[in-house]
Amino acid sequence: MTEATDLGVIEEAQPVAVGSETLDPITDVEAKTSKNYARVGSIRPSAMLYTNGIGATVDLPHFAVMPSGTDAWERVYARRAGGADTIAEPRLLELTRAHLGSQVVELRKPPWAPEEKGWSAGSAIDLGIPSRIFPQWLRCTGCGRLAPVSHELFVYRNVVKYRPDRAEFFHDKCKGFEGRKKPFRAVALPARYLIACVNGHLDEFPYDAWVHRGASCPSGSPFPTLRMREWKSNIGPDVQIHCLSCQQSRGMLEAVGPKAAEKLPMCRGRHPHLDAFYKCGQRGRLMMLGAANQWFASTLGLLALPREEVKSAKDLVPLLRTLQKSDLDMPKSVDDIKMWRNYAALLANTEDFDGVPDELLWEAVQIARDTAARATRETREPPSDPRAILAPEWAVLSDEAKYTRLSGSRDFRALRRDVPPPLEPVLTAVAAVERLKKVNAFLGFTRIDALDRIDDAATRVAPLCVNGKPTWVPATEDRGEGIFLQFDESCVAAWEEEVVDLQVWTAFREAHRINFRRRTSKTADDIDPDSRFPPPRYWAIHSLSHLLIREAAMLSGYGSASLTERIYAWQASDEYAPAAGLLICTTASDGEGTLGGLVELARPAKLEKLFRDAVRRGQRCSSDPICSHRAPKGKEEFLHGAACHFCLFLSETSCERTNRFLDRRLLLGLPTDPEVQTPGLLGALSILS
């Protein structure tokens, strides 16, 4: 069965006016007073976090919708028999609280319904994610008329029960641009221009004010009749906005020219997903519907590894804190624990309470209550160091005794594999992770620029709810399989010492400093760019990960976009032990497992072949010698060396750093210009000869 997160048209907490009909899906569907169905489409649960989440525009066949903020979701959850489905993962919940505040008490799964005819289309329980029509300005494809969805010009139709893709707006009795055609039904599509700003706001383009240059229509009409027409020109499409009421026209090329900033309006601070306006002093920027920089998700994701054996009450506190305060306050004494235990285990979806003495569990409950109370009074800074998330995973995956002991759950199982003899000079351990679970939380989003490019500036992250303090966040859990490789620390450290003094490494470091200063916000002025610059081992292991993913895609049965990486590569510090390893995995949110084709590659003979073929392909690139000689010079700021789309780059769903910090030279030691030549981490391997 495939899980599908449904999209239901709900205009926040208010009904939506569509043509001459007023729709309030939750009320109308239950009372069966509407001729139109509420469901308009569906997306995968993972899309809710990475491509089509809250505040993004979801392109449907005939119009676009925007998933609403969490306030609107409460109406749907309130009508579900079991309420909201939650994910109990203490580590992820604590990290989410550090970012959004201690008022966050739950990680909730989005509503979903099976894609089959047994789906109860007439029940508000199955409405799915509340969404609003956005943008609300539509253009008739027959005559070019431009008007909002609330205008009587357009009619909404969604009457085919199991075909939400046929939902559409149309202009009835359209007569074409010249007004001479026989009346026909013309589909209306979204007008594609929007106004955005770097503070995450998004607004409709002011077509009326634009064509009249900020003044009122000379005809005196408060709602002048507008038309959008498009012609081809030698500089691209020429779109004209024409007012039929006063015959004024204005082209859209002015909105993208060199002086566009002076002509576009100031941002009104609108968050359409919240149906709210906030103060904003930014200048608005023209944005096209569906543009790649319209929405960048802010997410947290980590591997849900089994908890070790409970030795003290404090070991249970993180898990107990995933419960709501009302549930945590239920037991009044140790005598209540026996009955409360099973209830709490069901809520937390855990077996960790089994076998724990009543006295120990009661002590843990009291500690959890106290820490929850103190958390409301304390402000915790969100961790900016990725090692805070990766180090616990590394501690388990790099310790055979530990992951063997923890391999008894349905969500985690790892087996030790022998290291192929030709790889022994560099690799010390290989593990086939037959079962793993990854949990992900959605924190918000940015526009214009991605979050990591503006230094985690919290003010740029758009809120999930109107008051900016959500009590829960959307989350997903993905299950799958993977291969874990651990590198010899002494070998990596010795190689790293050779690299850090090279001229090319100095060039990379300087390019990162330039990139950091140009792309980060003003709030990053007091941050040392070098603290965000990964060491040479990260570059080399990251490059190997990409080569292995590209090769594994041809052997494992999975496409390269389905494979993802987690790089564990950092030097020793006062807080963290050194790490050098990688995990290549595939996960899915709509199934209990995967095909097994990836873990099969962890067997010694197949892993050796995978390495040989990957390294052989990596030694040559069709864009060499340009690619193999690439290094930043002067004011150049690109963050990769010998890497390009022909040899190393992957889809952004696979790479954790959007194809930055890659260089085949650092991994393979390519024969190239002495100025950019580097020793390769795999230089000692016989498979390179």
Beta strands, then each sheet from edge to edge (+ up, - down):
strand 1: 3-9
strand 2: 16-18
strand 3: 21-23
strand 4: 39-43
strand 5: 58-59
strand 6: 64-67
strand 7: 106-108
strand 8: 113-114
strand 9: 129-133
strand 10: 137-140
strand 11: 145-148
strand 12: 154-157
strand 13: 168-174
strand 14: 184-190
strand 15: 193-196
strand 16: 202-204
strand 17: 226-233
strand 18: 236-243
strand 19: 249-251
strand 20: 270-271
strand 21: 276-277
strand 22: 285-288
strand 23: 296-303
strand 24: 413-417
strand 25: 427-446
strand 26: 472-487
strand 27: 564-570
strand 28: 579-588
sheet 1: 4+ 1- 8+
sheet 2: 4+ 1- 9- 6+ 5-
sheet 3: 2+ 3-
sheet 4: 7+ 26+ 25- 23+
sheet 5: 7+ 26+ 28- 27+
sheet 6: 7+ 26+ 25- 24+
sheet 7: 12+ 13- 14+ 10- 11+ 17- 18+ 19-
sheet 8: 16+ 15- 22+
sheet 9: 20+ 21-
end
